[in-house]
Amino acid sequence: MKPDVCGCRIGGSRPLKRRAIINTKNRRSIATPLALAIGSSLILSAETAAAHGVAGKRFFPATLATDDPFVADELSLPTLESRRMPASGDEAAMRETGFAIDVSKRITENLGIGFGATYKVLAPDGGDTQRGFDNLAASIKYKFYQNDERETILSAGVDWDIGGSGSKRVGAESFSTLTPALFFGRGFGDLPESMKFIRPLAVTGLVGIGIPTRSSTISRGDEGEADVERHPHTLQWGFAVQYSLPYLQSFVQDVGLREPFSRMIPVVEVALSTALDRGASGTTGTVNPGIVWAGSYAQLAVEAVVPVNNRSGNRVGWIAQLHFFLDDLFPTTIGRPIFGR
Amino acid sequence: MRIRIPLLVFACASVLAPPLGAHAFLDHALPAVGSTVHAPPPQVQLWFSQKLEPAFSTAQVLDSTGKRVDRADARVDDGDSTVLTVSLPELAPGRYRVKWRVLSVDTHVTEGDYSFDVVR
């Protein structure tokens, strides 16, 4: 890793996202009879199945760079990301490619867990290519509030970047980072008629604190000199602004869109990390404009990855993801909560 | 990335496997969502993205005061179970709201509403 401008080094947390997000500072990744019977109980209970991000009429797609405000049975396979990183200090410029798998599982209707793994390929200019797994990630999340009329979801969770579970060759940290966070999602379907074309808009986001389990790491150089790497707490924050063409088409105005355009959701994500202490400062992150196509069983998303400043990189990368709704694919088996309906 | 090929094969197999169900989302409707019609429509027809469970799928049409105006005969089409139809009397000019709540054959419930205007 590189020293930052204050002479410290930032050993931050894996960003609060299941996908392969590359931290630009430390160069590491951040679900008919039976139907009738069940249906009867559902109708009588007057509840709407709230799977993969549905609040009232609102469907929140899974975003790529910022974690979702809901719990779900989902599988992201794969998430691919590629970025060109600038030279820094004694490290050459390199291309970093990530291949990630992430799975989320509901324990109950509102409590879910997640696991993720990222395989990374680092190809420095003029150097040997390094390959290996980044640290494994685990998470738990609880949805504590949902208002269908207001299309609002609130959740709280903790992400655990499991230190020492990855390969040092690709910069996996030897220490863990815990990141407690709050997540929100808000659709604007309740806006007045005069603003009906803004109703398809929604915002999701998160704010959390990355807490490394080790404040610093001391290593020895070739000549025996001590090299102290400090690991600051970090503010992990971000949001996604999304305009749902399916919402526009189904609830506001049929503007004549048909497949595949009627299932597309343009999105702009902002994913940021701010160092808070231990001599570190500054914010790194990316702005990711892109598009999500949401089908009945899976979604496909592609985004550009634009660094917010030169500390975050200086070239535009890309990220793409194939994401499966397990609750729709396997509604009676692995796509339902372990406990409860 | 030697790991990529088997994982992609698994992903493709999952996509191609017979799906068991999904949420029924409104694909399109007549009268169209947010539209203005110049003659009272005899019915409202809703096309969904999934097959519906007839016993538990329904639609209502309300006028601008919230009074129900449809003939209360919402039914899933016998030949195409993705289509839900409800009949209407002759509507006076004004704004109407269609409210639907459907159960797809895999037990996912979805609901929604939209408006259309009748003018002369």
Interface residues (C-beta under 8 A of the other chain):
Chain A: T32 A35 L36 I38 G39 S40 L42 I43 E47 T48 A49 A51 V54 G56 K57 F59 L75 L77 P78 F99 I101 Y119 V121 R131 K196 P246 Q249 S250 F251 V252 Q253 D254 S262 S296 Y297 A298 L322 F324 F325 D328 L329 F330 P331 T332
Chain B: M1 I3 R4 L7 L8 F10 A11 S14 V15 A17 P19 L20 G21 A22 H23 F25 L26 D27 H28 A29 A32 V33 G34 S35 S49 Q50 E53 A55 F56 L103 V105 D106 T107 H108 V109 T110 E111 G112 D113 Y114
